Amino acid sequence: MPATLLFLIDITERKALEDQLAARAKELQQLVTAYQLVNRKLTLLSTITRHDIGNQLTVIKGYLGILEAEQVDPKLSEYCTKALTASDRIVAMIQFTSEYEKVGISAPVWQDCRAVVEEAASQAPLGQVAVRNDLPAGAEVFADPLIVKVFYNLMDNAVRYGGKITTVSFSLQQEGENAVIVCEDDGDGVPAGEKERIFERGFGKNTGLGLALSREILDITGISLKETGMPGWGARFEMTVPVTAWRRAGP
């Protein structure tokens, strides 16, 4: 009579571990759901608050404008002008909070650098300033979808502070395995003592928030941003893109 060999394996411990993992996964999902709910409520609250503050600021600016137009006392007229300027800064700060709230919300994606610059140029208040886009076709960066705001801010700053500026140029260089996207202009440049300070929130004549926001947007995928131009010879911003965040698309 043939013998039968029977193996018995005790899976009690494994089953207990599986149950614990399932319980932890359920707890984690509950925490994620709770976080998403709280985040939605906070976003809604901040949106409503921004809207209400914006409406009240519009009223304030309207009355200040009337006072300024009807004011015969030069000193009081100057005060009205300063109050209007402060109101404009508050509006810009509110806009910044709206934009900052979106940073990191959407997952990074591959984006065509040349196309992003074209999109930003179509939105920026360039006036008579020309944009030269020398970025090669097919050069892509892996970045937050808000990267278009980075290029917009660079153009906007160039027009605001460039003085005699006539052209803003974009080009691509390679440093080892990394890529460097260069934005430079032919304006007045950035003073030597302000090359890092311009990235601080609140620094500058206006809100001082655009470049600070730009750095945060780029930093999500490890892209750095610095100013390397010669004072008096134009500003030069370099975005160093790590090898993991850039590629050349196409055949």
SERO-4910 file (N, C-alpha, C, O; in steps of 0.05 Angstrom, whole numbers):
BEGIN
 pado doro    nc1    nc2    nc3   cac1   cac2   cac3    cc1    cc2    cc3    oc1    oc2    oc3
  Met    A     17    -24      0      0      0      0     18     25      0     35     28     18
  Pro    A     14     43    -20     32     67    -21     27     85      3      5     88     13
  Ala    A     49     98     11     47    116     34     39    144     25     45    152      3
  Thr    A     25    158     42     16    185     36     30    204     56     29    200     80
  Leu    A     43    224     44     57    243     61     41    269     62     36    282     42
  Leu    A     34    277     85     17    301     89     32    323    103     43    318    125
  Phe    A     33    347     91     46    370    103     25    389    114      6    396    100
  Leu    A     28    397    138     10    417    150     27    442    157     47    440    171
  Ile    A     18    465    147     32    490    152     14    508    168     -8    514    160
  Asp    A     24    517    190      9    535    208     12    564    197     33    576    198
  Ile    A    -10    575    187    -10    602    176    -24    622    194    -31    644    186
  Thr    A    -26    614    219    -40    632    238    -26    659    240    -39    680    240
  Glu    A      1    658    243     16    683    246     14    700    221     11    724    222
  Arg    A     16    687    197     14    702    172    -13    714    169    -16    737    160
  Lys    A    -34    699    176    -61    710    175    -65    734    193    -78    753    186
  Ala    A    -53    732    217    -55    754    236    -41    779    225    -51    801    228
  Leu    A    -18    775    212     -3    798    200    -19    810    177    -20    835    174
  Glu    A    -32    793    161    -48    803    139    -72    819    149    -79    840    138
  Asp    A    -84    810    171   -106    824    183    -97    852    194   -111    872    191
  Gln    A    -73    852    206    -62    877    216    -57    897    193    -63    921    195
  Leu    A    -45    887    172    -40    904    148    -65    915    137    -67    938    129
  Ala    A    -86    898    135   -111    907    124   -123    929    142   -135    948    132
  Ala    A   -121    925    168   -131    945    187   -116    971    185   -129    993    185
  Arg    A    -90    970    182    -73    994    179    -80   1008    153    -81   1033    152
  Ala    A    -84    992    132    -91   1004    106   -118   1019    107   -121   1040     95
  Lys    A   -136   1007    122   -163   1019    125   -160   1045    140   -173   1065    134
  Glu    A   -144   1045    162   -140   1069    178   -127   1091    161   -134   1115    162
  Leu    A   -107   1083    145    -93   1102    127   -112   1115    107   -112   1139    103
  Gln    A   -130   1098     96   -149   1109     77   -169   1128     90   -176   1148     78
  Gln    A   -176   1122    115   -194   1140    130   -180   1167    135   -193   1188    133
  Leu    A   -154   1166    141   -139   1190    146   -137   1207    120   -140   1231    121
  Val    A   -132   1193     98   -130   1207     72   -156   1220     65   -157   1243     56
  Thr    A   -178   1206     69   -205   1217     64   -211   1241     81   -221   1261     71
  Ala    A   -203   1239    107   -208   1261    125   -191   1285    117   -200   1308    118
  Tyr    A   -166   1280    109   -148   1302    101   -159   1316     76   -159   1340     74
  Gln    A   -169   1300     57   -180   1311     32   -205   1328     38   -209   1349     26
  Leu    A   -221   1319     57   -245   1335     64   -237   1361     77   -248   1382     70
  Val    A   -218   1360     96   -209   1385    109   -197   1404     89   -201   1428     90
  Asn    A   -181   1393     71   -168   1409     51   -188   1423     33   -185   1446     26
  Arg    A   -209   1408     25   -230   1420      8   -244   1443     23   -250   1464     11
  Lys    A   -249   1439     49   -263   1459     64   -245   1484     67   -254   1507     65
  Leu    A   -219   1480     72   -201   1502     75   -198   1518     49   -197   1542     48
  Thr    A   -197   1503     27   -195   1515      0   -220   1532     -5   -218   1554    -15
  Leu    A   -243   1521      1   -268   1535     -3   -269   1561     14   -277   1582      5
  Leu    A   -260   1558     40   -260   1581     58   -241   1603     47   -249   1626     47
  Ser    A   -217   1595     39   -198   1615     29   -208   1628      3   -204   1652     -1
  Thr    A   -221   1612    -14   -232   1623    -39   -254   1644    -33   -254   1666    -45
  Ile    A   -272   1637    -15   -293   1656     -7   -281   1681      5   -290   1703     -1
  Thr    A   -262   1677     23   -249   1700     37   -235   1718     17   -238   1743     18
  Arg    A   -221   1707     -2   -207   1723    -22   -228   1739    -39   -223   1762    -45
  His    A   -249   1725    -46   -270   1739    -62   -282   1762    -47   -286   1784    -58
  Asp    A   -289   1758    -21   -301   1779     -5   -281   1803     -1   -289   1826     -4
  Ile    A   -256   1796      5   -236   1817      9   -232   1833    -17   -230   1857    -17
  Gly    A   -232   1818    -39   -228   1831    -65   -251   1850    -71   -246   1872    -82
  Asn    A   -275   1842    -65   -298   1860    -69   -296   1886    -53   -301   1908    -63
  Gln    A   -289   1883    -27   -286   1906    -10   -263   1924    -19   -266   1949    -17
  Leu    A   -242   1912    -28   -220   1929    -38   -228   1944    -63   -219   1967    -67
  Thr    A   -244   1932    -80   -254   1947   -103   -270   1971    -95   -267   1993   -108
  Val    A   -286   1969    -74   -301   1992    -64   -282   2013    -53   -285   2037    -59
  Ile    A   -263   2004    -37   -243   2023    -26   -228   2038    -48   -225   2063    -47
  Lys    A   -219   2023    -68   -204   2036    -90   -222   2055   -106   -212   2076   -115
  Gly    A   -247   2049   -108   -265   2067   -122   -268   2093   -108   -266   2114   -121
  Tyr    A   -273   2093    -82   -275   2117    -66   -249   2133    -65   -249   2157    -67
  Leu    A   -227   2118    -63   -201   2132    -63   -196   2146    -89   -184   2168    -90
  Gly    A   -204   2133   -111   -201   2145   -137   -216   2171   -140   -207   2190   -152
  Ile    A   -241   2171   -129   -258   2195   -130   -245   2217   -113   -243   2240   -122
  Leu    A   -235   2210    -89   -222   2230    -72   -198   2241    -85   -193   2266    -84
  Glu    A   -182   2224    -98   -157   2234   -111   -164   2253   -134   -151   2273   -138
  Ala    A   -185   2246   -150   -192   2263   -173   -203   2290   -164   -199   2310   -178
  Glu    A   -217   2291   -141   -229   2316   -132   -212   2331   -113   -219   2353   -104
  Gln    A   -189   2320   -105   -173   2333    -85   -156   2356    -96   -143   2353   -117
  Val    A   -158   2379    -83   -143   2402    -92   -118   2406    -75    -99   2420    -83
  Asp    A   -117   2394    -51    -94   2395    -34    -73   2375    -44    -78   2351    -43
  Pro    A    -50   2384    -53    -30   2365    -64    -21   2344    -44    -16   2321    -51
  Lys    A    -20   2351    -18    -11   2332      2    -32   2310      5    -25   2287      7
  Leu    A    -58   2318      7    -79   2297     10    -81   2280    -16    -86   2256    -14
  Ser    A    -76   2293    -39    -76   2277    -64    -53   2256    -63    -57   2234    -73
  Glu    A    -31   2264    -52     -8   2245    -50    -16   2222    -32     -9   2199    -37
  Tyr    A    -30   2228    -10    -38   2207      9    -57   2187     -5    -56   2163     -2
  Cys    A    -75   2198    -22    -94   2181    -36    -79   2163    -56    -86   2139    -58
  Thr    A    -59   2174    -69    -43   2158    -88    -29   2135    -73    -28   2112    -83
  Lys    A    -18   2141    -50     -4   2120    -34    -23   2099    -25    -17   2075    -24
  Ala    A    -47   2107    -17    -68   2088     -8    -76   2070    -31    -81   2046    -27
  Leu    A    -79   2081    -55    -86   2065    -79    -64   2045    -85    -69   2023    -93
  Thr    A    -39   2054    -82    -16   2036    -87    -16   2013    -68    -12   1990    -75
  Ala    A    -22   2019    -42    -23   1998    -22    -46   1979    -28    -43   1955    -24
  Ser    A    -68   1990    -38    -91   1972    -45    -84   1954    -68    -91   1930    -67
  Asp    A    -69   1964    -87    -60   1947   -109    -42   1925   -100    -43   1902   -110
  Arg    A    -25   1931    -80     -7   1910    -70    -23   1889    -55    -16   1865    -57
  Ile    A    -44   1897    -41    -61   1877    -27    -74   1859    -47    -76   1835    -43
  Val    A    -84   1871    -69    -97   1855    -90    -77   1834   -101    -84   1811   -106
  Ala    A    -52   1843   -106    -32   1825   -117    -25   1803    -97    -21   1780   -105
  Met    A    -25   1810    -71    -20   1789    -51    -42   1769    -50    -37   1745    -46
  Ile    A    -67   1778    -53    -89   1759    -53    -87   1741    -77    -92   1717    -75
  Gln    A    -79   1752   -100    -75   1735   -124    -53   1715   -119    -55   1692   -128
  Phe    A    -32   1723   -105    -10   1705    -99    -19   1681    -82    -12   1659    -88
  Thr    A    -36   1686    -62    -46   1664    -45    -62   1645    -62    -61   1621    -57
  Ser    A    -76   1655    -81    -92   1638    -99    -74   1620   -116    -79   1596   -119
  Glu    A    -52   1632   -126    -33   1617   -143    -17   1597   -126    -12   1574   -134
  Tyr    A     -9   1606   -102      8   1589    -85     -8   1565    -76      3   1543    -72
  Glu    A    -34   1568    -72    -51   1546    -64    -51   1523    -84    -56   1500    -77
  Lys    A    -45   1530   -109    -46   1510   -130    -20   1494   -134    -19   1474   -147
  Val    A      2   1505   -122     28   1492   -125     28   1464   -113     21   1461    -90
  Gly    A     36   1445   -129     37   1417   -119     11   1402   -119     11   1378   -112
  Ile    A    -11   1415   -126    -37   1402   -126    -38   1381   -149    -48   1359   -145
  Ser    A    -29   1389   -172    -28   1371   -195     -1   1357   -197     19   1370   -191
  Ala    A     -1   1333   -206     24   1318   -209     41   1330   -231     31   1340   -251
  Pro    A     68   1329   -228     85   1339   -249     81   1324   -275     75   1300   -275
  Val    A     85   1337   -298     82   1325   -324    104   1334   -342    117   1355   -337
  Trp    A    109   1319   -364    129   1327   -384    117   1350   -401     94   1347   -411
  Gln    A    132   1372   -404    121   1395   -419    143   1405   -438    166   1406   -431
  Asp    A    134   1413   -461    152   1424   -482    160   1452   -474    143   1470   -473
  Cys    A    186   1457   -469    196   1483   -460    189   1505   -479    179   1527   -471
  Arg    A    193   1500   -505    188   1521   -525    158   1529   -525    152   1553   -526
  Ala    A    140   1510   -523    112   1515   -523    104   1530   -498     86   1548   -499
  Val    A    116   1523   -475    109   1537   -450    117   1566   -451    102   1584   -442
  Val    A    141   1572   -463    149   1600   -465    130   1615   -484    124   1638   -478
  Glu    A    122   1603   -505    103   1616   -524     77   1622   -509     65   1644   -513
  Glu    A     67   1604   -493     42   1608   -478     46   1631   -458     28   1648   -456
  Ala    A     68   1631   -444     73   1652   -424     75   1680   -438     64   1700   -428
  Ala    A     88   1680   -461     91   1706   -476     65   1717   -485     61   1741   -487
  Ser    A     46   1699   -491     19   1708   -500      3   1720   -478    -16   1734   -483
  Gln    A     11   1715   -453     -3   1725   -430     10   1749   -416     -3   1765   -403
  Ala    A     36   1751   -420     52   1771   -405     47   1799   -417     44   1802   -441
  Pro    A     48   1820   -400     45   1848   -409     71   1858   -420     85   1873   -406
  Leu    A     78   1851   -444    105   1857   -455    107   1885   -467    130   1896   -468
  Gly    A     85   1897   -475     87   1923   -487    104   1922   -513     97   1906   -531
  Gln    A    125   1938   -514    142   1939   -538    166   1919   -535    183   1918   -553
  Val    A    167   1905   -514    190   1886   -509    186   1860   -526    164   1849   -525
  Ala    A    206   1852   -540    205   1828   -557    215   1804   -541    231   1806   -523
  Val    A    204   1780   -548    213   1755   -536    226   1738   -558    214   1733   -579
  Arg    A    251   1730   -553    265   1713   -572    266   1685   -560    279   1680   -539
  Asn    A    252   1666   -572    250   1639   -562    269   1621   -577    262   1611   -599
  Asp    A    293   1616   -567    313   1599   -580    314   1571   -568    332   1556   -573
  Leu    A    294   1564   -552    293   1537   -541    287   1517   -563    270   1522   -580
  Pro    A    302   1495   -565    299   1476   -587    273   1461   -585    263   1455   -563
  Ala    A    262   1455   -608    237   1439   -608    243   1411   -597    264   1399   -602
  Gly    A    224   1401   -581    227   1375   -570    241   1374   -543    242   1352   -530
  Ala    A    251   1396   -533    263   1397   -506    241   1398   -486    225   1416   -486
  Glu    A    240   1378   -468    218   1376   -449    229   1376   -420    251   1365   -415
  Val    A    213   1388   -402    220   1387   -373    197   1373   -358    174   1375   -366
  Phe    A    205   1359   -337    185   1346   -320    181   1365   -297    198   1367   -279
  Ala    A    157   1378   -296    153   1399   -277    124   1402   -270    106   1391   -284
  Asp    A    119   1417   -249     91   1424   -241     78   1439   -265     91   1455   -278
  Pro    A     52   1433   -270     39   1447   -292     40   1478   -290     36   1492   -310
  Leu    A     45   1488   -266     47   1517   -262     73   1529   -272     78   1553   -268
  Ile    A     90   1513   -285    116   1524   -295    112   1547   -314    129   1564   -317
  Val    A     89   1547   -328     83   1570   -346     83   1596   -330     90   1617   -341
  Lys    A     75   1595   -305     76   1619   -287    104   1628   -282    109   1652   -279
  Val    A    123   1609   -281    151   1616   -277    161   1634   -301    173   1655   -296
  Phe    A    156   1625   -325    165   1640   -349    150   1667   -350    162   1687   -358
  Tyr    A    125   1667   -343    109   1692   -342    122   1711   -323    126   1735   -330
  Asn    A    129   1702   -299    140   1719   -278    167   1731   -288    173   1754   -283
  Leu    A    183   1714   -301    209   1724   -311    205   1746   -332    220   1766   -332
  Met    A    186   1743   -350    181   1763   -370    169   1788   -356    178   1811   -363
  Asp    A    151   1785   -338    138   1807   -324    159   1823   -309    159   1848   -310
  Asn    A    177   1810   -295    198   1824   -280    217   1839   -298    226   1861   -292
  Ala    A    223   1826   -321    241   1839   -340    229   1866   -350    243   1886   -352
  Val    A    204   1865   -356    190   1890   -366    188   1910   -344    192   1934   -349
  Arg    A    182   1902   -320    178   1920   -297    204   1934   -289    205   1958   -284
  Tyr    A    226   1918   -287    250   1929   -275    274   1931   -295    295   1939   -287
  Gly    A    269   1925   -320    291   1924   -340    300   1951   -349    322   1954   -362
  Gly    A    285   1972   -344    293   1999   -353    293   2001   -383    272   2003   -395
  Lys    A    316   2002   -395    319   2006   -424    315   1980   -440    321   1980   -464
  Ile    A    305   1960   -428    302   1934   -440    287   1935   -467    267   1949   -470
  Thr    A    296   1918   -486    282   1916   -511    275   1886   -518    256   1881   -533
  Thr    A    291   1867   -506    287   1839   -513    292   1821   -489    309   1825   -473
  Val    A    275   1800   -488    279   1778   -468    284   1753   -485    268   1746   -503
  Ser    A    305   1739   -478    313   1715   -494    313   1690   -477    319   1691   -453
  Phe    A    305   1668   -490    306   1642   -476    323   1622   -493    319   1621   -518
  Ser    A    340   1608   -480    357   1588   -494    363   1565   -475    356   1565   -452
  Leu    A    375   1544   -487    380   1519   -472    410   1513   -474    421   1513   -496
  Gln    A    422   1507   -452    450   1498   -451    452   1471   -437    433   1463   -423
  Gln    A    474   1457   -440    477   1432   -426    502   1433   -409    523   1441   -418
  Glu    A    499   1424   -384    521   1423   -365    523   1395   -355    508   1387   -337
  Gly    A    541   1379   -366    543   1351   -359    517   1337   -367    509   1339   -391
  Glu    A    504   1324   -349    479   1310   -354    455   1328   -351    433   1322   -359
  Asn    A    460   1351   -338    438   1370   -333    433   1389   -356    451   1393   -372
  Ala    A    409   1400   -357    403   1421   -376    399   1448   -361    391   1448   -338
  Val    A    406   1469   -374    403   1496   -362    386   1513   -381    394   1519   -404
  Ile    A    363   1521   -372    346   1539   -387    353   1568   -379    352   1575   -355
  Val    A    361   1584   -398    370   1611   -393    350   1631   -402    340   1630   -425
  Cys    A    343   1650   -384    326   1673   -391    343   1698   -386    351   1703   -363
  Glu    A    349   1713   -407    365   1737   -404    353   1760   -420    339   1757   -440
  Asp    A    359   1785   -410    349   1808   -424    371   1829   -428    393   1825   -417
  Asp    A    365   1850   -442    385   1871   -447    379   1896   -431    385   1918   -440
  Gly    A    367   1892   -408    360   1915   -391    381   1924   -372    405   1921   -377
  Asp    A    373   1934   -349    392   1946   -329    406   1925   -312    427   1930   -301
  Gly    A    395   1901   -310    407   1880   -294    399   1882   -264    385   1900   -256
  Val    A    409   1863   -249    404   1862   -220    429   1870   -204    450   1859   -209
  Pro    A    427   1889   -186    450   1896   -170    462   1872   -156    448   1854   -148
  Ala    A    489   1873   -152    503   1850   -141    493   1842   -114    492   1818   -107
  Gly    A    485   1861    -98    476   1855    -71    447   1845    -69    438   1838    -47
  Glu    A    434   1843    -92    405   1835    -91    400   1809   -106    377   1801   -109
  Lys    A    421   1796   -116    417   1772   -132    403   1749   -118    389   1734   -131
  Glu    A    406   1748    -92    392   1727    -77    367   1739    -63    347   1725    -59
  Arg    A    368   1764    -56    346   1777    -42    321   1779    -59    298   1779    -49
  Ile    A    324   1780    -86    301   1782   -103    283   1758   -101    260   1759   -110
  Phe    A    293   1736    -90    277   1712    -87    263   1710    -60    248   1691    -54
  Glu    A    267   1731    -43    254   1732    -17    226   1743    -20    222   1762    -35
  Arg    A    207   1732     -5    180   1743     -6    179   1771      6    190   1776     27
  Gly    A    166   1789     -8    164   1816      1    185   1835     -7    183   1859     -3
  Phe    A    206   1825    -20    228   1842    -29    221   1855    -56    210   1841    -74
  Gly    A    226   1881    -59    221   1894    -85    201   1916    -82    190   1921    -61
  Lys    A    196   1929   -105    178   1952   -106    149   1944   -106    132   1959    -96
  Asn    A    143   1920   -116    115   1911   -116    110   1891    -94    117   1896    -71
  Thr    A     98   1868   -100     93   1849    -79    118   1833    -71    120   1824    -48
  Gly    A    137   1830    -90    160   1814    -84    154   1785    -79    167   1771    -63
  Leu    A    133   1775    -94    125   1747    -90    129   1729   -114    130   1705   -112
  Gly    A    131   1742   -138    133   1726   -163    156   1707   -164    153   1684   -171
  Leu    A    180   1717   -158    204   1700   -160    205   1680   -138    215   1657   -141
  Ala    A    194   1687   -114    193   1667    -92    175   1644   -100    181   1621    -95
  Leu    A    152   1651   -112    134   1630   -122    147   1613   -144    143   1589   -144
  Ser    A    161   1626   -161    174   1612   -183    194   1591   -173    194   1568   -183
  Arg    A    209   1598   -153    228   1579   -141    214   1554   -130    222   1532   -133
  Glu    A    192   1560   -116    177   1537   -104    165   1519   -125    164   1495   -121
  Ile    A    155   1530   -146    143   1514   -168    164   1496   -180    160   1472   -184
  Leu    A    188   1507   -185    209   1492   -198    221   1471   -179    229   1449   -187
  Asp    A    222   1478   -153    235   1460   -133    220   1433   -130    232   1414   -121
  Ile    A    195   1432   -138    179   1408   -136    193   1384   -150    192   1362   -140
  Thr    A    206   1390   -173    219   1368   -187    250   1372   -187    264   1362   -205
  Gly    A    260   1387   -168    289   1390   -165    302   1410   -184    326   1409   -187
  Ile    A    287   1428   -196    298   1448   -214    305   1473   -197    289   1483   -182
  Ser    A    330   1483   -200    338   1506   -185    336   1531   -202    335   1530   -227
  Leu    A    335   1554   -189    333   1580   -203    351   1600   -189    350   1604   -165
  Lys    A    368   1613   -205    386   1634   -194    391   1656   -215    386   1652   -239
  Glu    A    400   1679   -206    406   1702   -223    436   1704   -225    450   1706   -205
  Thr    A    446   1705   -250    476   1706   -254    485   1728   -272    508   1728   -281
  Gly    A    468   1747   -278    475   1768   -297    495   1789   -286    500   1789   -262
  Met    A    506   1805   -304    524   1826   -297    508   1852   -293    494   1861   -312
  Pro    A    510   1865   -270    495   1890   -265    502   1910   -287    525   1915   -294
  Gly    A    481   1922   -298    485   1942   -319    485   1930   -347    484   1944   -367
  Trp    A    485   1903   -349    486   1889   -375    462   1871   -378    462   1854   -396
  Gly    A    443   1873   -362    419   1857   -364    417   1835   -344    438   1826   -333
  Ala    A    393   1826   -338    388   1804   -319    392   1777   -334    387   1775   -358
  Arg    A    401   1757   -319    404   1730   -331    396   1710   -309    408   1707   -288
  Phe    A    374   1695   -315    364   1675   -297    370   1647   -308    365   1642   -332
  Glu    A    381   1630   -291    388   1603   -300    371   1583   -284    371   1582   -260
  Met    A    357   1566   -299    341   1544   -287    357   1518   -293    357   1508   -316
  Thr    A    369   1507   -273    384   1482   -276    366   1458   -272    355   1454   -251
  Val    A    362   1443   -294    344   1420   -293    360   1394   -291    376   1388   -308
  Pro    A    355   1378   -270    370   1353   -266    364   1333   -289    343   1335   -302
  Val    A    382   1314   -293    379   1295   -314    352   1280   -312    341   1271   -333
  Thr    A    342   1277   -288    317   1262   -284    292   1278   -292    270   1268   -294
  Ala    A    296   1304   -298    273   1321   -304    274   1335   -331    259   1353   -337
  Trp    A    292   1325   -349    291   1336   -376    298   1314   -396    311   1294   -390
  Arg    A    288   1318   -420    292   1299   -442    287   1313   -468    276   1335   -470
  Arg    A    296   1300   -490    290   1309   -517    270   1290   -529    276   1266   -533
  Ala    A    247   1300   -535    226   1283   -546    230   1280   -576    246   1294   -589
  Gly    A    215   1261   -587    216   1257   -616    235   1235   -624    247   1222   -607
  Pro    A    238   1230   -650    255   1208   -660    284   1214   -655    301   1197   -662
***
